Every structure is written in structure tokens, then in C-alpha cells.
Amino acid sequence: MSKKGKIYNENKSTVEDKSYSVDEAIALLKGFKSPKFTESVDIAIRLNVDPKYPEQMVRGTIVLPHGTGKNKSVLVIASGEKQKEAEEAGADFFGGEEMAEKIQKENWCDFDVLVSTPDMMSKIGKLGKVLGPKGLMPSPKAGTVTFDIKEAVAEIKKGRIEYKVDKTGIINTSVGKLSFEPVQLVDNTSELLKAVMKARPASLKGKFVESVYISSTMSPSVKLDVQLFEKN
């Protein structure tokens, strides 16, 4: 196991063995000594679910109030007028079957999000081995399989993110950059937590959220007070 650096250990020493409110946690992160690059602010939400059961698969999308701090590149695969709609909406790449062929033949994945119209999914479905491992396969639940190309691209550009519980029962995602103002990070974090709470499986009994930790790229994690956003 590698040893943590001096700055990490100094930051860790300021974290108390307790649960913090979102405001307190963000203030703590902003007060840490940080490296000479802009760190992202990441959140890990452990849920009391078993994702192997479809009814306990927690996933959804949300447009963060202040965006992610990253300009995501968007590929739209559609036909006819929907390609023009993609261009007008600000998609970085757009086209029809030829784009699917480019991905298949060249293993091309120089984009962050793929949006497709439903009628093109028969072509894109064949690209699972290329897109799946990279998390780029579009899906209706993620809002990336739709005929409303304009809205989908606009929301992604504004800062829409997808959250999805992994096989260990944890949602890992980013809520912005450490360079954001504290209130922006608080807003983004709070909105994500609210969205996750609304996605609670109807059949689930007992506690839903086991724990929530927030950190920046190189910092120690800070535990959030689950009781502030979930009551048993």
C-alpha cells in the first residue's frame, strides 16, 4: 500500500471523526491545501440496494444547477432533419449510419456522450462491445435515446449528468470543480442528493442511504450527515 503524501496527511488531520452538513463539508474541502491544478469534487453514495435485482437498480439523470465545469463533447446519431437539429443545438459531431460505422471500424470514441434517435438504435446496438466498456452506450433511462435531440444536447451542455449505482451498491459521480464558489458546490451536491432520494425503489424496506462521502481529486474524503436528507 502506497503512503499518502504530506499535504494529504495535513488535510486529513483537520477532518474530525464525525458527519458534516453539506455546507460544512464544502467549506472543509475549500480550506484544504491543494495541488497546482483544478480538482474535481466527487461524491460517493453507498445505497442499501442489490443492483442484481432490476427493481433495485437506481439510476437517473439530473441537470446540475451550476454545471460540471466540463464542456462535454456530444455525438448525435440520427437521420434526416434530426441531424440539422443536432447541429443547431450545438452537437460536436453528428451524422447517420456512417458515424456508427466509424465507431465500429475505427474504434472511434472521441466524444463524452452519445445521443441517438430511437430509429437508429438497431445500428448502435451492434456497437455494444466498443461503447459498453466505456460507458458510452445510449439508453432511454439516461435520456440519450430520444427524438427530442435539441433538448437532450442542450441539457448535456448545461451540465446534465447520469448517476447509476454500480454492482457494489455505490453511486460515484462528480458535482463540479473545486474552483467553483462554495454556494455552487453546495447547490449541486444538494440537488444530486435530492434526485437520488427520489429514485428510492418503491419495494425497498428500511434504510436507503448507508453513507455519503465527498472529496476533491487529491483530498481525503469527508463524511456527510445522512440524517439531514433521509429520515428512517
Residue frames relative to the residue before (quaternion, step in Angstrom):
aa qw qx qy qz dx dy dz
M 1.0000 0.0000 0.0000 0.0000 0.00 0.00 0.00
S 0.4002 -0.7338 0.4967 0.2337 3.58 -0.76 1.05
K 0.4722 -0.6724 0.4966 0.2797 3.52 -1.14 0.70
K 0.4688 -0.6595 0.5086 0.2944 3.54 -1.11 0.68
G 0.5458 -0.6468 0.4330 0.3103 3.55 -1.17 0.65
K 0.7174 -0.4561 0.3223 0.4164 3.54 -1.34 0.23
I 0.6704 0.4993 -0.3074 0.4547 3.58 0.87 -0.94
Y 0.6290 0.5343 -0.3348 0.4547 3.58 0.96 -0.85
N 0.6893 0.4875 -0.2846 0.4541 3.56 0.83 -0.97
E 0.6218 0.5266 -0.3395 0.4699 3.59 1.07 -0.72
N 0.6598 0.4945 -0.3039 0.4773 3.58 0.98 -0.86
K 0.6377 0.5476 -0.3195 0.4374 3.56 0.98 -0.88
S 0.6472 0.5499 -0.3214 0.4189 3.58 1.02 -0.77
T 0.6648 0.4956 -0.3068 0.4673 3.59 1.23 -0.35
V 0.5972 0.5586 -0.3577 0.4510 3.58 1.30 -0.16
E 0.2854 -0.7748 0.5431 0.1524 3.57 -0.62 1.11
D 0.5259 -0.6215 0.4831 0.3220 3.53 -1.26 0.49
K 0.5130 0.6001 -0.4421 0.4257 3.53 0.42 1.29
S 0.4928 -0.6186 0.5070 0.3427 3.56 -1.31 0.02
Y 0.2519 -0.7885 0.5518 0.1012 3.56 -0.95 0.96
S 0.4958 -0.5768 0.5362 0.3660 3.54 -1.28 0.35
V 0.6649 -0.4905 0.3571 0.4358 3.59 -1.22 0.31
D 0.6453 0.5300 -0.3199 0.4475 3.60 0.92 -0.89
E 0.6763 0.4947 -0.2895 0.4627 3.57 0.91 -0.95
A 0.6585 0.5211 -0.3093 0.4463 3.57 0.95 -0.88
I 0.6566 0.5005 -0.3103 0.4712 3.58 0.94 -0.87
A 0.6320 0.5265 -0.3281 0.4644 3.58 0.98 -0.82
L 0.6431 0.5211 -0.3185 0.4620 3.57 1.02 -0.80
L 0.6529 0.5107 -0.3107 0.4651 3.59 0.94 -0.90
K 0.6699 0.5050 -0.2979 0.4554 3.57 0.95 -0.91
G 0.6924 0.4868 -0.2725 0.4576 3.59 1.16 -0.56
F 0.5020 0.6602 -0.4222 0.3659 3.58 1.27 -0.20
K 0.4866 -0.5722 0.5529 0.3607 3.53 -1.26 0.42
S 0.0951 -0.8338 0.5438 0.0080 3.57 -0.84 0.94
P 0.5879 -0.5797 0.4320 0.3630 3.59 -1.23 0.45
K 0.6065 -0.5910 0.4012 0.3491 3.55 -1.28 0.19
F 0.6332 0.4323 -0.4000 0.5021 3.57 0.72 1.09
T 0.5637 -0.6140 0.4312 0.3454 3.54 -1.21 0.47
E 0.2484 -0.7934 0.5443 0.1123 3.54 -0.55 1.21
S 0.4001 -0.6536 0.5723 0.2918 3.54 -1.26 0.42
V 0.3377 -0.6961 0.5879 0.2363 3.54 -1.28 0.38
D 0.0946 -0.8357 0.5404 -0.0238 3.53 -0.53 1.26
I 0.1751 -0.7837 0.5914 0.0736 3.53 -1.16 0.68
A 0.1281 -0.7712 0.6214 0.0520 3.55 -1.09 0.83
I 0.0634 -0.8090 0.5840 -0.0214 3.57 -0.57 1.21
R 0.1642 -0.7897 0.5864 0.0743 3.57 -0.53 1.19
L 0.1437 -0.8187 0.5549 0.0331 3.55 -0.68 1.17
N 0.4399 -0.6691 0.5360 0.2673 3.53 -1.22 0.57
V 0.4355 0.6617 -0.4803 0.3764 3.55 0.60 1.24
D 0.2801 -0.7149 0.6090 0.1992 3.54 -1.31 0.31
P 0.3048 -0.8219 0.4548 0.1570 3.60 -0.04 1.32
K 0.5427 0.6171 -0.4235 0.3813 3.62 1.17 -0.23
Y 0.6513 0.4365 -0.3096 0.5379 3.56 1.31 -0.24
P 0.5084 -0.6932 0.4170 0.2953 3.62 -0.61 1.10
E 0.6792 0.5033 -0.3024 0.4404 3.59 0.97 -0.80
Q 0.7036 0.4124 -0.2647 0.5146 3.59 1.27 -0.20
M 0.4438 0.6648 -0.4707 0.3735 3.59 1.24 0.33
V 0.1250 -0.8124 0.5687 0.0306 3.57 -0.41 1.24
R 0.2637 0.7451 -0.5769 0.2063 3.58 -0.67 1.10
G 0.1734 0.7802 -0.5896 0.1168 3.53 -1.21 0.45
T 0.3712 -0.6978 0.5543 0.2608 3.54 -1.29 -0.18
I 0.0182 -0.7791 0.6266 0.0040 3.53 -1.24 0.50
V 0.3171 -0.6993 0.6012 0.2213 3.56 -1.12 0.70
L 0.3346 -0.7523 0.5313 0.1997 3.58 -0.45 1.17
P 0.5834 -0.6339 0.3805 0.3364 3.62 -0.86 0.94
H 0.8026 0.2294 -0.1035 0.5408 3.57 1.03 -0.80
G 0.5982 -0.6047 0.3555 0.3874 3.55 1.18 0.52
T 0.5644 -0.6138 0.4459 0.3254 3.54 -1.34 -0.11
G 0.4866 -0.6520 0.4452 0.3740 3.55 1.22 -0.33
K 0.6959 0.3916 -0.2553 0.5451 3.55 1.33 0.08
N 0.3193 -0.7328 0.5702 0.1894 3.56 -0.92 0.93
K 0.2084 -0.8162 0.5301 0.0974 3.57 -0.23 1.27
S 0.3525 -0.7164 0.5606 0.2195 3.56 -0.98 0.85
V 0.1746 -0.8150 0.5514 0.0357 3.55 -0.87 1.03
L 0.1569 -0.7438 0.6445 0.0825 3.53 -1.02 0.94
V 0.0993 -0.7750 0.6220 0.0517 3.56 -0.93 0.92
I 0.0941 -0.7625 0.6384 0.0457 3.54 -0.89 0.99
A 0.2228 0.7583 -0.5648 0.2373 3.52 -0.46 1.26
S 0.3795 -0.7113 0.5355 0.2516 3.55 -1.27 -0.10
G 0.8487 0.2304 -0.1439 0.4539 3.53 -1.31 0.35
E 0.8573 -0.0867 0.0958 0.4984 3.54 -0.99 -0.95
K 0.5757 0.6044 -0.3792 0.3994 3.59 1.16 -0.48
Q 0.5856 0.5520 -0.3740 0.4609 3.59 1.20 -0.44
K 0.6405 0.5068 -0.3166 0.4824 3.57 1.03 -0.78
E 0.6216 0.5399 -0.3268 0.4641 3.57 1.06 -0.81
A 0.6370 0.5296 -0.3163 0.4623 3.58 1.04 -0.82
E 0.6504 0.5152 -0.3106 0.4637 3.57 0.97 -0.88
E 0.6864 0.4876 -0.2809 0.4606 3.57 0.89 -0.95
A 0.6639 0.5114 -0.2956 0.4586 3.59 1.14 -0.64
G 0.5771 -0.6234 0.3631 0.3828 3.58 1.25 -0.23
A 0.3005 0.7533 -0.5286 0.2507 3.59 1.17 0.45
D 0.4706 -0.6942 0.4725 0.2710 3.58 -0.98 0.84
F 0.7757 0.0643 -0.0197 0.6275 3.55 1.13 -0.72
F 0.0902 0.7924 -0.6003 0.0600 3.58 -1.07 0.65
G 0.2509 0.7494 -0.5841 0.1852 3.52 -1.19 0.57
G 0.5411 -0.6206 0.4643 0.3265 3.52 -1.33 -0.24
E 0.8507 -0.0553 0.0653 0.5187 3.55 -0.92 -0.94
E 0.6019 0.5891 -0.3656 0.3962 3.59 1.07 -0.66
M 0.6239 0.5295 -0.3444 0.4601 3.60 1.13 -0.59
A 0.6266 0.5205 -0.3284 0.4781 3.57 1.06 -0.74
E 0.6492 0.5122 -0.3082 0.4703 3.57 1.03 -0.81
K 0.6197 0.5443 -0.3399 0.4519 3.58 1.05 -0.75
I 0.6466 0.5103 -0.3124 0.4732 3.58 0.99 -0.86
Q 0.6914 0.4947 -0.2792 0.4464 3.56 0.90 -0.95
K 0.7505 0.4194 -0.2217 0.4601 3.58 0.82 -1.00
E 0.7902 0.3160 -0.1478 0.5038 3.58 0.99 -0.83
N 0.3551 -0.7320 0.4945 0.3059 3.58 1.32 -0.12
W 0.2710 0.8036 -0.4781 0.2285 3.55 1.15 0.76
C 0.1201 0.7944 -0.5825 0.1232 3.55 -0.71 1.11
D 0.2786 0.7882 -0.5022 0.2212 3.59 1.00 0.82
F 0.5871 0.5056 -0.4053 0.4852 3.57 0.74 1.10
D 0.4758 -0.6941 0.4718 0.2630 3.57 -1.21 0.49
V 0.7999 0.0973 -0.0187 0.5919 3.57 1.10 -0.74
L 0.1768 -0.7631 0.6135 0.1004 3.55 -1.05 0.83
V 0.0905 -0.7743 0.6260 0.0175 3.55 -0.81 1.10
S 0.0243 -0.8119 0.5829 -0.0221 3.56 -0.91 0.92
T 0.4216 -0.6309 0.5694 0.3162 3.54 -1.21 0.47
P 0.6516 -0.5595 0.3418 0.3816 3.61 -1.07 0.67
D 0.6615 0.5380 -0.3150 0.4168 3.60 1.00 -0.79
M 0.6793 0.4789 -0.2945 0.4717 3.61 1.23 -0.32
M 0.4799 0.7083 -0.4234 0.2980 3.60 1.24 -0.17
S 0.5527 0.5937 -0.4060 0.4209 3.60 1.16 -0.37
K 0.6643 0.4720 -0.2854 0.5044 3.57 1.17 -0.64
I 0.7030 0.4767 -0.2658 0.4559 3.57 0.93 -0.94
G 0.5692 0.6215 -0.3762 0.3850 3.58 1.12 -0.63
K 0.6387 0.5413 -0.3143 0.4475 3.56 1.16 -0.60
L 0.6557 0.5364 -0.2977 0.4400 3.59 1.27 -0.27
G 0.2758 0.8226 -0.4662 0.1729 3.56 1.30 0.24
K 0.6627 0.5205 -0.3136 0.4378 3.60 0.96 -0.83
V 0.6845 0.4496 -0.2792 0.5014 3.57 1.17 -0.57
L 0.7650 0.3994 -0.2035 0.4624 3.57 0.79 -1.05
G 0.6009 0.6245 -0.3505 0.3550 3.57 1.00 -0.83
P 0.7148 0.4575 -0.2769 0.4507 3.63 0.68 -1.03
K 0.6933 0.4531 -0.2670 0.4926 3.58 1.20 -0.50
G 0.4633 -0.6999 0.4346 0.3265 3.58 1.27 -0.02
L 0.5015 0.6883 -0.3877 0.3528 3.57 1.19 0.53
M 0.4709 0.6813 -0.4499 0.3341 3.59 1.24 -0.03
P 0.3773 -0.7380 0.5065 0.2375 3.64 -0.67 1.02
S 0.0170 -0.7968 0.6040 -0.0039 3.57 -1.19 0.56
P 0.6008 -0.5776 0.4068 0.3740 3.60 -1.09 0.60
K 0.6504 0.5357 -0.3209 0.4325 3.61 0.98 -0.84
A 0.6929 0.4434 -0.2691 0.5009 3.56 1.14 -0.60
G 0.4848 -0.6890 0.4154 0.3430 3.57 1.30 -0.05
T 0.5698 0.6141 -0.3707 0.4010 3.57 1.25 0.31
V 0.6444 0.3580 -0.3412 0.5832 3.57 1.29 0.31
T 0.3329 0.7408 -0.4912 0.3150 3.54 -0.16 1.32
F 0.4303 -0.6598 0.5398 0.2970 3.55 -1.25 0.40
D 0.6169 0.5259 -0.3456 0.4726 3.60 1.26 -0.27
I 0.1028 -0.8484 0.5190 0.0178 3.54 0.51 1.27
K 0.6295 0.5682 -0.3354 0.4105 3.56 0.93 -0.88
E 0.7036 0.4573 -0.2686 0.4728 3.57 0.82 -0.99
A 0.6451 0.5392 -0.3263 0.4320 3.57 0.94 -0.87
V 0.6846 0.4709 -0.2871 0.4765 3.58 0.86 -0.94
A 0.6438 0.5358 -0.3224 0.4409 3.58 0.94 -0.89
E 0.6799 0.4900 -0.2949 0.4591 3.60 0.90 -0.89
I 0.6315 0.5238 -0.3327 0.4650 3.58 1.00 -0.77
K 0.6719 0.4956 -0.2924 0.4663 3.56 0.96 -0.87
K 0.6510 0.5167 -0.3091 0.4623 3.59 1.14 -0.64
G 0.6540 -0.5168 0.3278 0.4448 3.58 1.16 -0.42
R 0.3048 0.7486 -0.5337 0.2486 3.58 1.06 0.64
I 0.0760 -0.7852 0.6138 0.0295 3.54 -0.95 0.91
E 0.3227 -0.6964 0.5964 0.2351 3.53 -1.29 0.37
Y 0.1093 -0.7625 0.6315 0.0884 3.56 -0.98 0.80
K 0.0418 0.7993 -0.5938 0.0825 3.54 -1.00 0.86
V 0.4182 -0.7014 0.5147 0.2612 3.55 -0.85 0.96
D 0.3448 -0.7406 0.5352 0.2149 3.59 -0.93 0.85
K 0.7438 -0.4363 0.2681 0.4297 3.57 -1.27 0.06
T 0.6607 0.4828 -0.3098 0.4842 3.59 1.24 -0.28
G 0.5734 -0.6221 0.3672 0.3865 3.59 1.30 0.03
I 0.6050 0.5616 -0.3457 0.4462 3.59 1.23 0.39
I 0.2378 -0.7186 0.6349 0.1550 3.55 -1.14 0.76
N 0.0341 -0.7850 0.6185 -0.0103 3.57 -0.75 1.08
T 0.2392 0.7660 -0.5723 0.1687 3.57 -0.76 0.99
S 0.4651 -0.6613 0.5120 0.2900 3.55 -1.32 0.13
V 0.2094 -0.7877 0.5676 0.1159 3.58 -1.08 0.71
G 0.8041 -0.2152 0.1059 0.5439 3.58 1.18 0.43
K 0.5618 -0.5714 0.4752 0.3635 3.53 -1.34 -0.38
L 0.5811 -0.5993 0.4212 0.3547 3.57 -1.11 0.66
S 0.6025 0.5733 -0.3459 0.4343 3.58 1.23 -0.43
F 0.4797 0.6564 -0.4430 0.3780 3.61 1.26 -0.19
E 0.5670 -0.5468 0.4771 0.3896 3.54 -1.28 0.34
P 0.6386 -0.5504 0.3656 0.3945 3.62 -1.07 0.67
V 0.6697 0.5079 -0.3158 0.4402 3.60 0.86 -0.91
Q 0.6227 0.5388 -0.3429 0.4521 3.60 1.09 -0.64
L 0.6701 0.4834 -0.2939 0.4806 3.58 0.98 -0.83
V 0.6162 0.5316 -0.3383 0.4726 3.57 1.07 -0.73
D 0.6566 0.5166 -0.3045 0.4574 3.59 0.91 -0.93
N 0.6794 0.4970 -0.2923 0.4539 3.57 0.84 -1.00
T 0.6696 0.5016 -0.2958 0.4610 3.56 0.92 -0.94
S 0.6676 0.5131 -0.2981 0.4496 3.57 0.90 -0.92
E 0.6620 0.5049 -0.3072 0.4609 3.59 0.96 -0.85
L 0.6332 0.5175 -0.3360 0.4673 3.58 1.02 -0.74
L 0.6685 0.5020 -0.3060 0.4555 3.58 0.87 -0.92
K 0.6277 0.5256 -0.3337 0.4673 3.59 1.03 -0.74
A 0.6550 0.5195 -0.3097 0.4530 3.58 0.96 -0.89
V 0.6500 0.5104 -0.3139 0.4675 3.57 0.96 -0.86
M 0.6407 0.5320 -0.3243 0.4488 3.58 0.96 -0.86
K 0.6604 0.5062 -0.3014 0.4656 3.59 1.02 -0.79
A 0.6662 0.5055 -0.2911 0.4646 3.57 1.22 -0.49
R 0.3156 0.7662 -0.5020 0.2477 3.60 1.26 0.22
P 0.4688 -0.6759 0.4860 0.2952 3.63 -0.81 0.94
A 0.5176 -0.6761 0.4328 0.2961 3.58 -0.85 0.96
S 0.7048 0.4786 -0.2644 0.4519 3.59 1.08 -0.70
L 0.5195 0.6724 -0.4042 0.3385 3.58 1.25 -0.25
K 0.2006 -0.7708 0.5962 0.1004 3.55 -0.95 0.94
G 0.8055 0.2933 -0.2100 0.4702 3.56 -1.12 0.67
K 0.8179 -0.2620 0.1961 0.4732 3.52 -1.26 -0.49
F 0.3043 -0.7552 0.5583 0.1594 3.56 -1.03 0.83
V 0.7874 0.2391 -0.1193 0.5555 3.58 0.73 -1.07
E 0.2848 -0.7757 0.5439 0.1461 3.57 -0.64 1.12
S 0.7810 -0.1852 0.1561 0.5757 3.58 0.88 -0.93
V 0.1357 -0.7622 0.6273 0.0842 3.54 -1.28 0.47
Y 0.0186 -0.7890 0.6140 -0.0155 3.56 -0.85 1.00
I 0.1210 -0.7823 0.6087 0.0529 3.55 -1.06 0.80
S 0.0677 0.7942 -0.5978 0.0848 3.56 -1.05 0.77
S 0.3835 -0.6403 0.5816 0.3236 3.54 -1.31 0.10
T 0.7842 -0.3890 0.2019 0.4394 3.58 -1.26 0.30
M 0.8218 0.2233 -0.0802 0.5181 3.59 0.84 -0.98
S 0.5887 0.6220 -0.3573 0.3728 3.58 1.24 0.02
P 0.5777 -0.5209 0.4649 0.4228 3.57 -1.28 0.14
S 0.5127 -0.6473 0.4636 0.3213 3.58 -1.17 0.44
V 0.2427 -0.7474 0.6059 0.1242 3.53 -1.24 0.62
K 0.3656 -0.7561 0.5066 0.1950 3.56 -0.76 1.04
L 0.2733 -0.7578 0.5719 0.1545 3.57 -0.92 0.95
D 0.5220 -0.6401 0.4768 0.3008 3.54 -1.21 0.62
V 0.3389 -0.7737 0.5047 0.1783 3.57 -0.28 1.28
Q 0.6224 0.5859 -0.3379 0.3940 3.58 1.03 -0.79
L 0.6021 0.5795 -0.3609 0.4140 3.58 1.19 -0.41
F 0.8007 0.2211 -0.1371 0.5396 3.60 1.14 -0.37
E 0.7599 0.2028 -0.2175 0.5780 3.58 1.21 0.31
K 0.1317 -0.7674 0.6240 0.0661 3.54 -0.96 0.95
N 0.4322 -0.7136 0.4910 0.2510 3.53 -0.82 1.02
